[in-house]
């Protein structure tokens, strides 16, 4: 992701606060890309991924 190990927890904390979810440590360790973070937040928030606009 191009983010250092000190900034990642802060980013995840802010995303969790923004979307009103708590991201467990085991999920944090699985976040290697922005897409991973999106999927984790969506799963925890109970929302489906957005529809593919190209379909």
ZAKEPA-159857 format. One record per residue (C-alpha): residue number from 1; x, y, z; residue in one letter. Coordinates in steps of 0.001 Angstrom, whole numbers, m for minus. Layout:
# residues N
REC, NUM, X, Y, Z, a .
...
END
This chain:
# residues 55
REC, 1, 0, 0, 0, x .
REC, 2, 2957, 2311, 377, x .
REC, 3, 2126, 3071, 4016, x .
REC, 4, 4470, 2559, 6938, x .
REC, 5, 3732, 225, 9819, x .
REC, 6, 3058, 3135, 12189, x .
REC, 7, 508, 4800, 9921, x .
REC, 8, m1502, 1673, 9057, x .
REC, 9, m3089, 1242, 12503, x .
REC, 10, m4070, 4931, 12512, x .
REC, 11, m5637, 4609, 9057, x .
REC, 12, m7571, 1520, 10137, x .
REC, 13, m8702, 3237, 13347, x .
REC, 14, m9988, 6235, 11380, x .
REC, 15, m11761, 4029, 8848, x .
REC, 16, m13340, 2044, 11660, x .
REC, 17, m14530, 5234, 13314, x .
REC, 18, m15858, 6623, 10019, x .
REC, 19, m17820, 3448, 9239, x .
REC, 20, m18683, 2690, 12891, x .
REC, 21, m16941, m688, 13064, x .
REC, 22, m14136, m2162, 15141, x .
REC, 23, m11451, m3837, 13064, x .
REC, 24, m9959, m6819, 14944, x .
REC, 25, m6177, m7260, 14962, x .
REC, 26, m6446, m10460, 12911, x .
REC, 27, m8140, m8488, 10119, x .
REC, 28, m5571, m5720, 10353, x .
REC, 29, m2833, m8245, 9611, x .
REC, 30, m4639, m9330, 6441, x .
REC, 31, m4805, m5820, 4960, x .
REC, 32, m2117, m5684, 2267, x .
REC, 33, m3911, m3543, m307, x .
REC, 34, m6522, m807, m368, x .
REC, 35, m8919, m3402, m1775, x .
REC, 36, m8289, m5600, 1267, x .
REC, 37, m9208, m2706, 3546, x .
REC, 38, m12376, m2008, 1557, x .
REC, 39, m13472, m5660, 1773, x .
REC, 40, m12740, m5836, 5507, x .
REC, 41, m14701, m2655, 6249, x .
REC, 42, m17600, m3773, 4038, x .
REC, 43, m17756, m7160, 5753, x .
REC, 44, m17667, m5636, 9224, x .
REC, 45, m20246, m2992, 8316, x .
REC, 46, m22526, m5657, 6853, x .
REC, 47, m22719, m4006, 3451, x .
REC, 48, m22428, m5584, 60, x .
REC, 49, m19719, m4421, m2319, x .
REC, 50, m20900, m1785, m4787, x .
REC, 51, m22207, m3022, m8113, x .
REC, 52, m19718, m3068, m10969, x .
REC, 53, m20647, 2, m13069, x .
REC, 54, m19272, m1652, m16219, x .
REC, 55, m21943, m4361, m16160, x .
END
